[in-house]
Amino acid sequence: MMMKRMMTAAMVACVGLTACATVDPQTGERVPNRAATGAILGALGGAALGAATNTSDGDQTRKNAILGAGIGAIAGAAVGGYMDEQERKLREQMRGTGVGVTRTAENEITLNMPSDITFDFDRASVKPEFRATLSSVAGTLRDYPSTTIDITGHADSVGSDAYNQDLSLRRASAVAQALTDQGVQPQRIVAQGRGEQQPVASNATADGRAKNRRVEIRLRPVTQS
């Protein structure tokens, strides 16, 4: 268990650090070192933050890091209003951008960013014209700091499983880096790639494959215990 936590922390410490990046020899892009199953992003004062997705231990570790960074938690009765305000602002900002805003639960908001407006084909660098949209998202995330930010990259079924996993991770990591570059606290962020594992449409059609190529940002409140 201790070794697992140390490995997780080592992956997380790579966020925003050029020492944890490599240069793709074919594209010339700087990309993070990555594991096949995904990477977790976050740094706290230069020390690794050991957070793991979809585990209670990981959620608590991230919450502790967020609170340790001076970000306050929300009382249970105030969660609904806090998320309502954040949703309203995001809907206003994302109108006409192609980014979908969905209230998936009372305590959860999901942003759906289709890859064709976010990235060039087969690339993991955010399109220059999309950076203004991400900057707007970052502004709202700074205004509402008491939320965790889970960024997940998804791919269609064209190509090998391993390639799609890698590309989806690099795209999620690129979005995470863009947000931290705009001042969003890295302690709040976890990024991972899911490859072609979670399609939202059929991969048998071009339209379905386009819907499956996406990056999703899931926002959830940091609540008081």
Protein Blocks (a to p, Z undefined) as FASTA:
>chain_A
ZZmmmmmmmmmmmgopaklcccdfklopacddddfkbcceddeehiacdddehiaklmmm
mmmmmmmnopacddfklmmmmmmmmmmmmmmmmgonlpacddfbfkbccddddfklmpce
hiabdcfklmmmmmmmmmmmmmmmmbccdddddddfedcfklmmmmmmmmmmmmmmmmmm
nopafklpccddekjmlccbdfkbmklmmmmnccdddddddddZZ
